[in-house]
Amino acid sequence: MADWGPVLVATVLFVLLTPGLLLQIPGKNKVVEFGNMQTSGASIFVHSVIYLGLITIFCIAIGVHVHVSE
């Protein structure tokens, strides 16, 4: 049996935290911009830090596990 929890959590967070897809922190004109489909170096850094924090919480602190049997 394989543990697919970390894979699923990482994939979902990566898609949701892509800068510019849902939101961009910091935005080009405002602090938070929603759905502008643009990015910058600062927003990539902020979204990476948020991603690291959430992946650590979900995979290490909470311990999300999804077991798939054949």
Secondary structure, DSSP 8 states (H G I E B T S, - for coil): -EE-HHHHHHHHHHHHTSTTTSEESS-SSSSSEES-----HHHHHHHHHHHHHHHHIIIIII----EE--
